[in-house]
Amino acid sequence: MINYILILTFINLFSCFIIPPRITKSTKLFNNINKNNTDIKIINLDFKKFITEYDALQINKLNGKIPLPPQTEEEIEDDSFEGYLKRNFLLIKNNNNAINFDTFYKWRTTIGTLLTKEEISYIYNKITNENEYCNLMNFITINKIIDENDGADF
């Protein structure tokens, strides 16, 4: 054990003599590069105008048709996020084509979430208007809100 300590001490002391020359060499190289680049140009851009023009171009590309999420069950495409949620909803729904909060929470924790039970309950109750049961469209809306807020701080 003492051999390892001696070896690590030696490496630590030895590295102190190697690193400073590298630092000074890189500093000299950096300073030489900066001396050669004396022609620095400042670009005068109006970013607010630039963003406004870009937004207008993107809106024109849409031809007045702003894409919206599905508003009814019939509009849900199978190969989409909403289709994925629909397939999962059909697996966990009851006979009335609805689910309660406990079923929703168990399912949501199975697929993963960083939100607490209280946060999920708050979102669930706001979307369902304090109703005990949730239908497919509310299920999709709740999951979109959770996904937008889940891990938003990362």
Secondary structure, 3 states (H helix, E strand, C coil): CHHHHHHHHHHHHHHHHHHHHHHHHHHHHHHHHHHHCCCCCCCCCCHHHHHHHHHHHHHHHCCCCCCCCCCCHHHCCCCCHHHHHHHHHHHHCCCCCCEEHHHHHHHHHHHCCCCCHHHHHHHHHHHCCCCCEECHHHHHHHHHHHHHHCCCCC
